[in-house]
């Protein structure tokens, strides 16, 4: 029996757990993206509903001479993204610290209910996976932050009502600004979803079966909030 077979036999449960995690993580991301593009009045989503509001917002922006309040609103959105980006850096620093205290951390986890004994190499691989996930979230948050900055520039450079743009040009510009704002919000949402899934990954340190269960639960929670929540019903209320 070769070493590869022995490895899979010894770690089949962890391999199954990480496969299920990747399936849930990537599968839900793809589903949410496609569903948001295909959403209509019969099957709305938070993303598509909020895009309509952003479009109406940007149409209103083009009718105003003073846009201080609009830039302040965008700045508040940037602050929320910046908070999560900086928090992600702190989490990454903490995870690298945990790598240096592996033995103490393993001893602590083994004292928890349902915990399965873990050897050092396995523990470090799990920490590295969690670090990778948080790095992915950091890149999404920082890209969202830059895109909100682009929205501010687009609003600042938009023509004033006195410049007498045609109705077609006004709608086209409002659509571009709303689309940029929606792209920024989408990247922020992906970062938040990554946070949710990273929480489920914490259960992997205790028990792989608990990790599989928590991944499934996270998908259910995200689906309910983005496609079946009372917030969505309020946004689509006529």
C-alpha positions in Angstrom: 0.0 0.0 0.0 1.6 3.3 -1.1 1.9 6.5 0.9 -0.9 8.3 -0.9 -3.4 5.6 -0.1 -2.3 5.6 3.5 -2.7 9.4 3.6 -6.3 9.3 2.3 -7.2 6.5 4.7 -5.9 8.4 7.7 -7.4 11.7 6.7 -10.6 10.8 4.7 -12.9 12.7 7.1 -10.9 15.9 7.0 -10.7 15.6 3.1 -14.5 15.1 3.0 -15.0 18.1 5.3 -12.9 20.5 3.3 -14.4 19.3 0.0 -17.9 20.0 1.4 -16.7 23.4 2.6 -15.4 24.3 -0.8 -18.6 23.0 -2.4 -20.8 25.1 -0.1 -18.5 28.2 -0.3 -18.1 28.3 -4.1 -21.5 26.8 -4.8 -23.3 29.5 -2.8 -21.2 32.3 -4.3 -22.0 31.2 -7.8 -25.7 30.6 -7.0 -26.1 34.1 -5.4 -24.3 35.8 -8.3 -26.5 34.1 -11.0 -29.7 34.5 -9.0 -29.0 38.2 -8.5 -28.6 38.7 -12.3 -31.8 36.7 -13.0 -33.9 38.2 -10.3 -37.3 39.7 -11.1 -40.4 40.7 -9.3 -41.4 37.1 -8.7 -38.0 36.0 -7.4 -36.2 39.1 -6.1 -32.9 39.2 -4.2 -31.3 41.7 -1.9 -28.6 42.5 -4.5 -31.0 43.2 -7.4 -33.5 45.1 -5.2 -30.7 47.4 -3.8 -29.4 48.0 -7.3 -32.7 49.5 -8.2 -32.5 51.8 -5.2 -29.0 52.8 -6.2 -30.1 53.6 -9.7 -32.9 55.8 -8.4 -30.4 57.4 -6.1 -28.0 58.2 -8.9 -30.8 59.6 -11.0 -31.6 62.0 -8.1 -27.9 62.9 -7.8 -27.9 64.2 -11.3 -30.7 66.6 -10.5 -28.9 68.2 -7.6 -26.5 71.1 -7.7 -25.1 70.4 -4.2 -24.0 66.7 -3.7 -22.4 67.0 -0.3 -25.0 64.7 1.3 -24.5 62.1 -1.4 -20.7 62.1 -0.9 -21.2 61.8 2.8 -23.4 58.8 2.3 -20.8 57.1 0.1 -18.1 58.0 2.8 -20.2 56.2 5.4 -20.3 53.1 3.2 -16.6 53.3 2.8 -16.1 53.5 6.6 -18.1 50.2 7.0 -15.8 48.5 4.5 -12.7 50.0 6.0 -13.7 48.7 9.4 -13.9 45.1 8.2 -10.7 45.4 6.2 -8.8 46.6 9.3 -10.5 43.9 11.4 -9.4 41.3 9.0 -5.8 42.4 9.4 -6.1 42.0 13.2 -7.6 38.5 12.7 -4.7 37.5 10.5 -2.2 38.7 13.1 -4.0 36.6 15.7 -4.0 33.5 13.5 -0.2 33.9 12.9 0.2 34.2 16.7 -1.8 31.0 17.2 0.6 29.2 14.8 3.3 29.9 17.3 1.3 28.5 20.2 0.2 25.3 18.5 0.7 22.9 21.5 -1.3 25.1 23.9 -4.1 25.5 21.4 -4.3 21.8 20.7 -4.4 21.0 24.4 -7.2 23.5 24.9 -9.3 22.2 22.0 -9.0 18.6 23.2 -10.7 19.5 26.4 -13.9 20.6 24.6 -16.9 18.3 24.1 -17.0 16.2 20.9 -13.4 17.2 20.1 -11.3 14.7 18.1 -7.6 14.5 18.9 -5.5 16.4 16.4 -1.8 16.2 15.6 0.4 19.2 15.1 0.7 19.0 11.3 -3.1 18.7 10.9 -3.7 21.7 13.2 -1.3 23.9 11.3 -2.9 23.0 8.0 -6.3 24.0 9.4 -4.8 27.3 10.6 -3.3 28.0 7.2 -6.6 27.3 5.5 -8.3 29.8 7.8 -5.5 32.3 7.0 -6.1 31.8 3.3 -9.8 32.4 3.7 -9.2 35.6 5.7 -6.7 36.9 3.1 -9.4 36.3 0.4 -11.8 38.4 2.5 -9.2 41.1 2.9 -8.7 41.5 -0.8 -12.5 41.7 -1.4 -12.9 44.4 1.3 -10.1 46.5 -0.1 -11.3 46.2 -3.7 -14.8 47.2 -2.5 -13.2 50.2 -0.7 -11.5 51.3 -3.9 -14.7 50.9 -5.9 -16.6 53.1 -3.5 -13.8 55.6 -4.1 -14.5 55.3 -7.9 -18.2 56.0 -7.2 -17.2 59.2 -5.4 -15.1 60.3 -8.4 -18.0 59.5 -10.8 -20.4 61.5 -8.6 -18.0 64.4 -8.4 -17.4 64.4 -12.2 -21.1 64.1 -13.1 -22.6 66.9 -15.1 -24.7 69.5 -13.2 -28.4 70.0 -14.0 -27.5 73.4 -15.6 -25.4 71.6 -18.2 -28.6 70.3 -19.9 -27.7 66.7 -20.6 -30.1 64.7 -22.6 -32.4 62.2 -20.9 -30.7 59.3 -22.5 -27.2 60.5 -21.3 -28.5 61.1 -17.8 -30.0 57.6 -17.6 -26.8 56.0 -19.0 -24.6 57.9 -16.5 -26.9 57.0 -13.6 -26.7 53.4 -14.6 -22.9 53.4 -14.7 -22.7 55.0 -11.3 -25.2 52.6 -9.8 -23.5 49.6 -11.4 -20.1 50.7 -9.9 -21.8 51.1 -6.5 -23.4 47.7 -6.8 -20.0 46.2 -7.7 -18.5 47.7 -4.6 -21.4 46.4 -2.5 -21.1 42.9 -4.1 -17.4 42.7 -3.1 -18.3 43.8 0.4 -21.0 41.1 0.5 -18.6 38.5 -0.6 -16.2 39.5 2.2 -19.1 39.2 4.7 -20.1 35.8 3.4 -16.4 34.7 3.8 -16.6 35.8 7.4 -19.7 33.6 7.9 -18.0 30.6 6.3 -14.8 31.3 8.3 -16.9 31.0 11.5 -18.0 27.6 10.4 -14.4 26.7 9.8 -13.7 27.2 13.5 -15.7 24.1 14.2 -13.3 22.1 12.1 -10.8 22.3 14.9 -13.3 20.5 17.1 -14.8 17.9 14.9 -15.0 17.5 11.0 -18.6 16.3 11.2 -19.5 19.5 13.1 -17.7 21.5 10.4 -19.8 19.8 7.7 -23.0 20.6 9.6 -22.0 24.2 10.3 -21.2 24.8 6.6 -24.6 23.6 5.6 -26.2 25.8 8.3 -24.3 28.9 7.0 -25.6 28.3 3.5 -29.2 28.1 4.9 -28.7 31.3 6.9 -27.3 33.2 4.0 -30.0 32.0 1.6 -32.7 33.0 4.0 -31.2 36.5 4.5 -30.6 37.2 0.9 -33.6 35.7 -0.8 -36.3 35.0 1.8 -35.9 37.6 4.6 -38.3 40.2 5.9 -35.8 42.8 4.9 -36.1 41.8 1.3 -39.9 41.8 1.5 -39.8 45.4 2.8 -37.4 46.5 0.1 -39.7 45.1 -2.6 -42.9 46.2 -1.1 -45.1 48.4 -3.4 
